[in-house]
Amino acid sequence: MEKNILAQMLQEYDSFTRSERKIVDYVLEHQKETQYISITDLSAECEVAVSTVSLFCRKLKLAGFNDFKLELARAALPAGSNVSQLTGEILPEDTPGLVMGKVLHTVQEELNNAYHMLAAPSVTRAVDLLRGAGQVICLGQGNHSVVALAAWAQFSTTSPKFKTIQDSHMQAVMLSTLTREDVVLYFSYSGATHEVLEAAEIIRSRGARLILVTRYLNSPASAYADTVLLCGPNEQPFQFGSSAALIAQLYVVEVLLSEFVRRDPEGAERNRRSVGKALTQKCV
């Protein structure tokens, strides 16, 4: 029988450093919470460096912290159970009608959570930056590139200064030519990927501003941001980018758009009339 991560940590406990034992002690006491926590928050809880957590994961022969959370989730699964039971989502015996109800309940709950997580002063600051920007670049990676595309599509009907680009190489090109008047609206659930940190470094070097939409206030990328918009569910390690996280971020987009338009309804209406006139030519 394959040994789970909890058993492995206990077996190798004496071989760990003092800092690594702090991590083990915390994880054993807060097993469920650790499945949702960020690497930055875990390091703060254990009073160790982020690099110590990374090295600890590699010592366990894991690819990184996300891999560690996956193994921790597997260790929590009862024998014979499956991922859907762990996440509390759709079960094999559910009827289509029950599936519809569960999905509706989940969406409603996540929108409510997004509302309570989002801080009004952060929204005000973000829209101040958007309105004062020379150009606004909407960016995201993986699933969140879809949110960046949606944000650009929504805002572009109200102002010509909003842009986006999907190719990672062209993103680097665009970021490297930013000016101090420019703003980047970046969507990242963790705020801890190589892509967002590399982008943040370039944005700072160019003197541009960064609005970060993320789940974790203390994420590494948050240190670079001019304002952070918090939203998103506690994703299970097995979800790999949930629809609930996208829905929460789309809610933030709608809030930003509504406040952006509220401050200059006449200007937004002029742009929307021009867009509407052009789009009528597309209709049969």
Protein Blocks (a to p, Z undefined) as FASTA:
>chain_A
ZZdfklmmmmmmmmpcfklmmmmmmmmmmmmlmmmmcfklmmmmnopafklmmmmmmmno
pablmlmmmmmmmmmpcghiafklmnopacfklcfklmmmmmmmmmmmmmmmmmmmpcfk
lmmmmmmmmmmpmbdcdddehjllmmmmmmmmmmmmmockbccdfblklmmmmmmmccfk
bccddddfklpafklmmmmmmmmmnopacddddfblkbmklmmpmbdcdedddddfklno
paklmmmmmmmmmmmmmmmmmmmmmlmmmmmmmmmmmmmmmpZZ
